[in-house]
Amino acid sequence: MTYWLQELQQKRWEYCNNLDAAKRDSRTSPTPSDFSKGLVAKDSPDLSILSQNASAERARNILAVEASPTDLVGEQAASQPAPVQASAINFSLKQWSTEIKNSMSSLRKGSNDNRKSVFYTTEEWELLDPTPKDLEDSMALEEKRKHLAEGNKGLTSSAFPFDFGRIPHKARRPLKDMIGSSKNRTSSDSSPTEWCSGSGSRLVSELQLKYQSQQEELEKLKKDLLSQKELVRLLQQTVRSSQYDKYFASHLCEGVPKDTLELLHQKDDQILGLNNQLEKLTLEKDSLQQEVKNLKCKVGELNERLGMLMETIQAKDEVIMKLSRQLSECEDSTSSQSGAMHSPTATCSNKELQELDRLKDNLQGYKTQNKFLNKEILELSALRRNAEAREREWQAKYTSLEAKLCQIESKYLILLQEMKTPVCSEDQSPAREVITQLLEDALKAEPSEQPEQAFFKPHLVSEYDIYGFQTVPEDDEEEKLVAKSRALDLRSLSLSENREISTGVKWENYLASTMNREMIRCVELKNLIRAGIPHEHRSKVWKWCVNLHVKKFKDSAVPGYFQTLLQKALEKPNPASKQIELDLLRTLPNNKHYSSPTSEGIQKLRNVLLAFSWRNPDIGYCQGLNRLVAIALLYLEQEDAFWCLVAIVEVFMPRDYYTKTLLGSQVDQRVFKDLMSEKLPRLHAHFEQYKVDYTLITFNWFLVVFVDSVVSDILFKIWDSFLYEGPKVIFRFALAVFKYKEEEILKLQDSMSIFKYLRYFTRTILDARKLTAIAFGDLNPFPLRQIRNRRACHLEKVRLELTELEAIREDFLRERDTCVEKRDLISDDEEDS
C-alpha cells in the first residue's frame, strides 16, 4: 500500500512540474480571482506551485522508506496480495491521512479570500535515516520516474491528500516574492491617463486604500504561513510515529514477549510525550530569545536617545554660560555709563521692598488676629449653647409654674364661690366685701396692654379664644366662675402640651417635604392628623381633605358652579330661604364671627346654605347644616365651605341623614347602641338598669359632629380626623367621651342625676390628648365594614317602624275627619305650618 502511495505522489509531482513549465511563459501577476480556496484545489486546474528546497526534498523522501518490490512493478505488484506486516502501517497511514484531511478542511473553511495555497518551510526537519536497501530502491525508482514523467501528465488527482515539496525551483514563490508582486501590482495599477487628468488627491487616496489592502493581505499570508508551519510540524510527528510503527511491526514483533511489547509501547509513549514537551520548550525558548532581542533593541534606542539628550543639555549649558557672561558684561557697561540714572531706580526698588515687608507684617498680624477671633467665636458659641440650654430649662420651669398657677387660680375661684354665702343680717361683713372684690378682680377680662403689676395679680383670661368663641359668658355669675375655671384649666393643659414641640416639628418637616409634590394618603399623614393639625396649617390641610373627597363632583361640574348656584338662589328664592334666615343668628351665638347680623360670617353662611339648597333640593335645608357650614367657614372660603358641606352630606353620611325623616340619623343611633354594648358593656348595662336613653344626647353629636357639645380645642381636633377619615371618627369619639367619664357616670345611682350629668359632662373634658388616645388606641379594632353591615341591618327595621307610624297617622287623619269630637285635634306638623 505504501508503494502505491509513493507512486501516486510521484505522478502528481511530475504532473505539477509539467503544468508549471507549460504556463510559466504566459503567467502574469495573480489576481484575487486566481486564488484557490484550499490547500488542494479540486475545482480549479490552476495551482500555486512551490519551489523545491532541501528540506522539502527530505520530507518527500520520508515516504520512500518502504522499498518497492524487486520483481513486481505496476499492475503485477497490484495483483499480488499485500504483505502481512503492512497491515499496521496501512492502518497508521489511514489514520494519518484522515487527520490531515480534517485539518486541511478546517483551514479551507476558515479561508475566505481567493489566494493560492503555499506549503513549504525553511526549517530543518529531523528525519530518520533509511536503511541501505531503501536507498538503493529509491535510486532505482528515481530513474524509472524520469522515463515515465511524460506519460503521466494527464493525472490530475491522487489518493494521497498532500503534495510535498518536490517542485522545480523556478516555481517557488516565497513570502518576499509575494510581497514584491503585491507592490508591483500597486504600482502597475496606477495608469498614466489618471495622472494626466489632474485628480492627484483622488489617486493618492486610492493608492492608500490599495496599500492598506495589500498590508492586510500580507498579514493574512503571514498568519497562513505560521499555521502551515505548525501543520508541517504535526505531519513530521505523524510520519515519525508511522515509521516507528512500521519498523516496530516488521522487525521487533517477532518472538518478543507480550509484557516486553507493552513496556516498549509505554516507553514509546513517554518518549513521544517528552519530545512534545521538548518542542514546546524550544518554542518558548525561541519566543523568549526574540523578546530579549527586542528588549536589547529598545535599550539601544533608549541609550541613543539618552546620549542625544545629554549632548543637548551640554550644548544648552554652554549657551547659558555664554549668555550669562554677556549679561554680566552688559550690566558692567551700563552701570558705568548710567550711574546717576541708576540711583532713583535703586530707591524705587528699596521702597518696594519696604512696602513688601510691611505687607508681610500686616499679613502675619491678620493671621494671628484671625486665630484669636476664631478661638473667641468658638468660646462664644459654646457659651451661647449653654445659655440656650439654660433658657430652655428656665422656660420649661416657667411654663410648669404658670400651669400650676392656672390650676391654683381655678381652685381659688371655686373656693371664693363656696365662701360667698348669703348673710342674714343687712350689714355686710368685711370678709364678704373682700371676697366680692377678689371675685371682681378675678373675672376681669385680659386687657390689651398689661401693666407690670399684672404679674402679681391673678392670671387674666382673654374674652375670646383663637377660634372666636367666647370664653366667659356675660349673664350668669356662677357660669362665669365655671367658665373662668375651665379656661384656666385649658390654658394649663395647653402650656403643658407646648413643652413638647415634637408635633409641630413633625408637621413642619412633612409640609416641607411636600413643597414640590401633592400630598397623598399615607400612614404618616393619618397619624399627624390624629394628633391634631396646627392652627396655622389647618386651612391648607382641610382644603386638601375636602378636595380629596369631592374631586369627582368638582370635575363633573362646570367652571363657576358655586357662583351660578348662588346667583340663582339670590334671583329666585326657594322654600328653604325663610328657614335659613331664621337660623342664621341662632347658629353660633357665642362666636364673635356670627354674633350679630353685621358679622362677616353671617353673609358667608347665608350664601353657602342658599347655594346648597339649590344643589340638593331634596334636602333643601335642615337644622344642623348651618352649624356644619359655620365651623367650615372658620378655616375655609365660601366655595370651599360649600364643597365641604357637599362632602359631609353626600359622601360621608348615608342617604336620608338630613332629610325630613332623619332616617340615617336614627339608624346611626341604633348602631351606636350596639357598639356601646360591645366596647363599654358596664356603662351600657348601667344605662339599661336605670332606663336612661342616652341617644337623646348623642343624637345631636352625630347630626352636627360635636358642635356646641365639647370645648373648642377638642372640637377642631375631632373635625381634623373627621374630614380625613370620614364618619367612623364620630363613633370613635362618642365612645371615647363615655369611656373618659365612665367611672364618674357609674357612681350616679338614679336616672335623673345621670341624665342631668349627661347634658353637660362633655364640657368638663379638657384633655384632648387623653381623649384622642382613647378614641384611636383603646377602642381598637374598629372596622368600618362592621358599621356598614349594622347600618344596613337597622335601616330595614327603622323603615318598617316608619311605615307603621305612617299607617297610624293616616288612620288618625281618617278617624278625625269622620268623628266630630276629634276634628279639633291637630298634629305637630300642622301646628308648625
Disulfide bonds with the S-S distance in Angstrom:
none
